[in-house]
């Protein structure tokens, strides 16, 4: 419903009552922040996930990457992709990218004029069996 502020009110109420939040809750809040044009806050929320002991999954990273590319940050999305895929992520998670993940980065790179990087990533995508 695009009511991110209300989502964070519920988020706080859940925490105050001592309940744990799951990866789906965080992922929806991250998506909401991108929808409202707040990419920096969305990225910071990923870091808070770790603090709360919630590990991001492939959907969380695909949401972040898609949001970063849509907010004109495809190079940041590509860096996040490389960290997560290569296993040197500060998030302690290694994910196998899905087609949405790759498509978002490739689209974002092409729109910002980084076609060589997009072609390179496309080749890796085909090589990883995500075709």
C-alpha positions in Angstrom: 0.0 0.0 0.0 3.1 2.2 -0.1 2.8 3.2 3.5 6.4 2.8 4.5 6.1 5.1 7.6 3.3 2.9 8.9 5.4 -0.2 8.2 8.1 1.2 10.5 5.6 1.9 13.2 4.6 -1.7 13.2 8.2 -2.7 12.9 9.0 -0.8 16.2 5.9 -2.2 17.9 7.0 -5.7 17.1 10.5 -5.1 18.5 9.1 -3.5 21.7 7.0 -6.5 22.3 10.1 -8.7 22.1 9.3 -10.5 18.9 11.9 -11.3 16.2 11.6 -10.1 12.7 12.1 -12.4 9.7 13.8 -11.9 6.4 10.5 -11.3 4.6 9.6 -8.3 6.9 12.9 -6.7 6.3 12.8 -7.3 2.6 9.4 -5.7 2.3 10.6 -2.6 4.2 13.6 -2.4 2.0 11.4 -2.5 -1.1 9.2 0.2 0.4 12.1 2.5 1.0 13.2 2.2 -2.6 9.6 2.8 -3.7 9.7 6.1 -1.8 13.1 7.1 -3.3 15.1 6.4 -0.2 18.0 4.1 -1.4 20.5 5.1 1.4 18.0 4.1 4.1 17.2 0.9 2.3 20.9 0.0 2.3 21.3 0.9 6.0 18.3 -1.4 6.8 20.2 -4.3 5.3 23.0 -3.6 7.8 20.4 -3.5 10.6 19.1 -6.9 9.5 22.5 -8.4 10.5 22.4 -6.6 13.8 19.0 -8.2 14.5 20.4 -11.6 13.6 18.4 -11.9 10.4 20.3 -13.2 7.4 19.3 -11.7 4.0 18.4 -14.2 1.3 18.4 -14.2 -2.5 15.1 -12.3 -2.6 16.5 -9.6 -0.2 19.6 -9.1 -2.4 17.6 -9.2 -5.6 15.3 -6.5 -4.1 18.3 -4.4 -3.1 20.0 -4.8 -6.5 16.8 -4.0 -8.4 16.2 -0.9 -6.2 19.8 0.3 -6.5 19.7 0.0 -10.3 16.3 1.8 -10.5 17.8 4.6 -8.3 20.7 5.1 -10.7 23.2 3.2 -8.7 24.1 0.2 -10.9 27.8 0.3 -10.0 26.9 0.0 -6.3 24.5 -2.9 -7.2 27.3 -4.6 -9.2 29.7 -4.3 -6.2 27.1 -5.8 -3.9 26.6 -8.6 -6.5 30.3 -9.4 -6.6 30.6 -9.4 -2.8 27.6 -11.7 -2.3 28.4 -14.1 -5.1 32.1 -14.4 -4.3 31.5 -15.2 -0.7 33.4 -12.2 0.7 30.2 -10.4 1.8 30.2 -8.7 5.2 26.7 -10.1 5.5 28.0 -13.6 6.0 25.8 -14.8 3.1 26.6 -16.3 -0.2 23.7 -16.4 -2.7 23.4 -17.8 -6.1 21.8 -14.9 -8.2 18.6 -15.5 -10.0 17.5 -14.1 -13.4 15.8 -11.1 -11.8 19.0 -10.2 -10.0 21.1 -10.4 -13.2 18.4 -8.7 -15.3 18.3 -5.7 -13.0 22.0 -5.2 -13.0 22.4 -5.7 -16.7 19.5 -3.3 -17.4 20.9 -0.7 -15.0 24.4 -0.9 -16.4 23.1 -0.5 -20.0 20.9 2.5 -19.1 23.9 4.2 -17.5 26.2 3.5 -20.4 28.3 0.7 -18.9 27.6 -1.7 -21.7 31.0 -3.4 -21.5 30.3 -4.3 -17.8 26.8 -5.4 -18.8 28.2 -7.7 -21.5 30.8 -9.2 -19.1 28.1 -9.8 -16.5 25.8 -11.4 -19.2 28.6 -13.8 -20.1 29.0 -14.7 -16.4 25.2 -15.2 -16.1 25.2 -17.7 -19.0 28.2 -19.5 -17.5 26.5 -19.8 -14.2 23.6 -21.6 -15.8 21.2 -18.8 -15.2 20.0 -18.6 -18.8 
